[in-house]
Amino acid sequence: MKHALLASILGLVPATATHAEPATTRIDITFPSNGSKLVGHLYLPADRETKTPLPGVVVTGAWTTVKEQMPATYAAAMAQRGFAALTFDFRGWGGSEGTPRFLEHPTRKTEDILAAAAYLATRPEVHAGRIGGLGVCASSGYMADAARRSPHIRALALVAPWLHDAGIAEAVYGGADGVAKLIAAGREAASAEAPVIIEAASTTNAKALMYKAPYYTEADRGLIAAYDNKFNVASWEPWLTYDALRIADTLRKPTLAVHSRAAVIPQGIEEFARRMDGRARIVWLENVSQFDFYDRAAPVTAAADAVAGYFRETFRRQQDVAAVTSVVEGVALLADLGEFDALERLYAGTVRVDYSSLNGVAAADRKASELMREWAAVLPGFDRTRHALANIAVRVDGSRAIATADVVADHFVDKLFWQVRGGYRYELEKTDGRWRIRSHTLTLRGESGTRDVFALAMKRAAER
């Protein structure tokens, strides 16, 4: 309850949390990835409206794990919160095809996530424009990279993220010498005639990858029949040389992380968020171990609540951003086409117009109908106009939005030509479910050709 309250304070979930989780249904699925058939499960709310597509999420887990472990825990939790949640076995793991087996290879696993997201977007149960990626522990880096590259993944969530670079890897694995020895062992295994496979987790085998590790060695938690419990020693080089932090340098998708300073390498997500320059949000839970994030009720509930809330918030905002972008693009297109009745509907009844940098006339409030009549008195007189927009940026805050765009506007009349280069700034308001422009400002940055086109265009427009 304390964790749910923390997330509520951060504005991610309601202050009250339900304790009786809704039922879910599970569908067995398969899909291809790089020539191999992957097996997975699609979790759905049991009481869903069959005609209403759900937001979707691809869920992946910690290293060496299969879909029935913490991916199933979080997928069920997301389905209980109204999502269609897909889990799957990576190539070479669990029930999926692919060789070599039991290889922890970041590049290969990232490719599988990309394939999973593309497949999820085709499912009839899923709203293809509202798909998130949820990575737990080691797969956080893979999921982040997939989100960076995939057109289907619109938002990213990381739970107990393990994100390392060379420096963090050395700190965890015994310094530079320790890393070098493991890489050497991995190279030797990779060149061997037969795969070198060791036990992944054990309470008795001191040579296991994870000796006496919680969760993995507990039969009522991660040590389930479906768990391969194996590790290909050839994994060491791709794993230890993987730089997950670099992904943040070019990641532009909305990102949420749920972590604890009592869990592993919190410095990884801190550096990751710093590199994202404010585009990532971190929820810190108190005194939660890495393994408890995998299946303990309180942290799972807090994390799933936070992720579900963040995804819904992000998907709503992205829908508004798309709508505002369409309005901005529509202004340029409809003006060039001379469709002034349709153009007027993109504006509020009264709009503040500021073209002072172009014509020296002070900004003033105008009726949209009057503005259209003025534009209709000149634009149709050109042989052609072309308002080319670029770098459209939209910031939505509730029912208000600000949009900016670079513009290059070309105007042609007979042999005369005039080009304007500048920027637009629009202030918009959402009323009755529609975004309308309330303020329209042009900032002139440069021009070429001759303004004599205006007099000729006005004369020709009047004649027409």
RAJOBEL-V563663 format. One record per pair of residues at least 12 apart in sequence whose ideal C-beta (glycine too) atoms are under 6 Angstrom apart, sorted by the first residue. I is the first residue (numbers start at 1). GAP is how many residues later the second one is. D is the distance in Angstrom with one decimal. If there is no record, write none. Layout:
I:GAP:D / I:GAP:D
This chain:
3:282:5.2 / 3:295:5.4 / 3:299:3.1 / 4:13:4.0 / 4:298:5.5 / 4:301:5.9 / 7:276:6.0 / 7:295:5.5 / 7:298:5.5 / 7:299:4.5 / 10:273:5.8 / 12:294:4.6 / 12:297:4.1 / 12:298:5.9 / 13:292:4.1 / 13:296:4.7 / 21:59:4.6 / 22:58:4.9 / 23:23:3.9 / 24:19:5.2 / 24:22:5.7 / 24:52:5.3 / 24:55:4.2 / 24:56:6.0 / 25:19:5.1 / 25:21:5.1 / 26:15:5.2 / 26:17:5.5 / 27:15:4.4 / 29:13:5.2 / 31:88:3.9 / 33:79:4.7 / 33:82:3.7 / 34:77:5.8 / 36:55:5.0 / 36:61:4.1 / 36:62:4.1 / 37:60:4.9 / 38:50:5.1 / 38:58:4.4 / 39:50:5.6 / 39:56:4.2 / 39:57:5.3 / 40:46:5.9 / 40:47:5.7 / 40:48:3.1 / 41:46:5.2 / 42:44:5.3 / 43:32:4.5 / 43:33:5.5 / 43:36:3.9 / 43:42:4.4 / 44:35:5.7 / 44:40:5.5 / 45:34:5.5 / 45:37:5.8 / 53:73:5.8 / 53:74:4.0 / 54:30:4.4 / 54:71:5.8 / 55:28:5.3 / 55:72:5.7 / 55:75:4.1 / 55:260:6.0 / 56:28:4.6 / 56:64:4.9 / 56:70:4.0 / 56:75:4.3 / 57:21:5.3 / 57:26:5.0 / 57:28:5.1 / 57:75:4.5 / 57:77:5.3 / 58:28:5.1 / 58:58:4.9 / 58:59:5.3 / 58:62:6.0 / 58:75:5.2 / 59:12:4.8 / 59:15:5.0 / 59:16:4.5 / 59:26:5.5 / 59:28:5.0 / 59:75:4.8 / 60:75:5.2 / 60:79:3.9 / 60:83:5.8 / 61:75:4.9 / 61:78:6.0 / 62:74:6.0 / 62:75:3.6 / 62:76:5.1 / 63:41:5.1 / 63:75:3.8 / 64:136:4.6 / 64:167:5.7 / 66:23:5.4 / 66:27:5.9 / 66:28:3.8 / 66:160:5.3 / 66:161:5.8 / 67:20:4.1 / 67:21:5.6 / 67:22:5.3 / 68:156:6.0 / 68:158:4.2 / 69:153:5.3 / 70:66:5.3 / 70:224:4.2 / 71:16:4.0 / 72:15:6.0 / 73:222:5.2 / 75:12:4.7 / 77:223:5.9 / 77:227:3.7 / 81:227:4.0 / 84:41:5.0 / 84:42:4.9 / 86:30:5.9 / 86:34:5.0 / 88:28:5.6 / 90:19:5.0 / 90:22:5.0 / 91:21:5.7 / 100:95:5.6 / 100:132:5.9 / 102:126:5.9 / 102:128:4.4 / 102:129:5.8 / 102:130:4.4 / 103:129:4.5 / 103:132:5.4 / 104:131:3.8 / 104:135:5.2 / 105:133:4.7 / 106:36:5.7 / 106:132:5.9 / 106:136:4.5 / 109:33:4.7 / 110:32:4.5 / 110:35:4.8 / 110:36:5.2 / 113:29:5.8 / 113:33:3.9 / 114:32:5.2 / 114:36:5.4 / 117:33:4.9 / 117:35:4.2 / 117:36:5.1 / 118:34:5.9 / 121:31:4.6 / 130:185:4.4 / 131:21:5.2 / 131:22:5.8 / 131:23:5.9 / 132:23:4.4 / 132:179:4.6 / 133:14:4.8 / 133:20:4.5 / 133:23:5.2 / 134:23:4.7 / 135:23:5.4 / 136:23:4.8 / 137:23:5.3 / 137:25:4.9 / 138:24:4.8 / 140:18:4.2 / 140:21:3.6 / 140:23:5.9 / 141:22:5.5 / 141:103:3.1 / 144:103:4.8 / 145:102:5.0 / 147:106:4.7 / 148:99:5.9 / 148:103:4.7 / 154:164:6.0 / 155:99:4.8 / 155:156:5.4 / 155:159:4.3 / 156:97:5.0 / 156:99:4.5 / 157:99:4.8 / 157:150:4.2 / 158:99:4.4 / 159:99:5.0 / 159:134:6.0 / 159:144:4.8 / 160:99:5.9 / 160:103:5.2 / 160:130:5.5 / 160:133:3.8 / 161:96:5.6 / 161:108:5.0 / 162:102:5.9 / 163:81:4.3 / 163:82:5.9 / 163:105:3.6 / 163:106:5.8 / 163:109:5.2 / 164:104:5.8 / 165:78:4.6 / 165:80:4.5 / 168:97:5.7 / 168:100:5.8 / 169:71:5.2 / 179:61:5.4 / 182:54:4.5 / 183:53:5.6 / 183:54:4.9 / 183:57:5.8 / 185:48:5.9 / 186:47:5.9 / 186:48:5.4 / 186:50:3.0 / 186:51:4.3 / 189:44:3.8 / 189:45:4.5 / 190:44:4.0 / 195:37:5.8 / 196:37:4.2 / 197:33:5.2 / 197:35:5.8 / 198:33:5.4 / 200:29:4.8 / 200:30:5.6 / 200:31:4.6 / 201:12:5.4 / 201:15:3.5 / 201:16:5.0 / 201:28:6.0 / 203:14:4.9 / 209:22:4.5 / 214:77:4.3 / 215:76:4.2 / 215:79:5.3 / 221:74:5.7 / 245:26:5.5 / 245:27:5.6 / 248:24:4.6 / 248:27:3.8 / 248:28:4.9 / 249:26:5.5 / 254:60:4.6 / 255:25:4.1 / 256:25:5.1 / 256:54:4.3 / 257:12:4.9 / 257:25:4.8 / 258:25:4.7 / 258:45:4.4 / 258:48:5.4 / 260:25:4.6 / 260:28:3.9 / 262:25:5.0 / 262:26:5.8 / 262:27:5.8 / 263:26:6.0 / 263:27:4.2 / 264:26:4.7 / 283:23:5.1 / 285:14:6.0 / 285:17:5.9 / 317:79:5.4 / 320:76:4.6 / 321:73:4.6 / 321:75:5.9 / 323:112:5.3 / 324:70:4.8 / 324:77:4.9 / 324:79:5.4 / 324:104:5.8 / 324:111:5.3 / 325:67:5.5 / 325:69:5.8 / 327:19:5.3 / 327:108:5.3 / 328:64:5.8 / 328:75:5.0 / 328:77:5.8 / 330:16:5.6 / 331:15:5.9 / 332:55:3.8 / 332:57:5.4 / 336:49:5.1 / 336:51:5.9 / 338:42:5.1 / 340:32:4.5 / 340:36:4.9 / 344:24:5.2 / 344:28:4.7 / 346:91:5.9 / 347:21:4.0 / 347:89:5.9 / 347:90:4.8 / 348:88:4.4 / 348:90:4.8 / 349:19:6.0 / 350:15:5.5 / 350:17:5.9 / 351:15:5.9 / 351:17:5.4 / 351:86:5.9 / 351:87:5.9 / 351:89:5.9 / 352:13:5.2 / 352:87:4.3 / 353:13:5.2 / 353:87:5.4 / 354:87:4.1 / 355:87:5.1 / 357:86:5.4 / 357:87:4.1 / 358:84:5.8 / 358:86:4.9 / 377:84:5.7 / 378:79:5.2 / 378:80:5.0 / 378:83:5.6 / 380:81:4.8 / 381:76:3.4 / 381:77:5.8 / 381:79:3.8 / 381:80:3.3 / 382:29:5.4 / 382:31:5.5 / 382:75:4.9 / 383:29:4.7 / 383:30:5.7 / 384:28:4.7 / 385:26:5.3 / 386:24:4.6 / 387:20:5.9 / 387:22:4.7 / 388:20:4.8 / 389:16:4.6 / 389:18:5.6 / 390:16:4.7 / 391:15:4.8 / 392:13:4.5 / 399:31:4.3 / 400:29:5.6 / 401:27:4.6 / 402:25:5.7 / 403:23:4.5 / 404:21:5.2 / 405:19:4.9 / 406:17:5.5 / 407:15:5.8 / 407:17:5.5 / 408:13:5.3 / 411:42:5.2 / 413:40:4.7 / 413:43:4.9 / 413:44:5.3 / 416:34:5.9 / 416:36:6.0 / 416:37:4.7 / 417:32:4.4 / 418:31:3.9 / 418:32:5.8 / 418:33:5.9 / 418:35:4.6 / 419:29:4.9 / 419:30:5.5 / 420:27:5.2 / 421:24:5.1 / 421:25:4.4 / 422:20:5.6 / 422:21:5.2 / 422:22:4.7 / 422:23:4.6 / 423:20:4.7 / 425:16:4.5 / 426:14:5.9 / 427:12:3.8
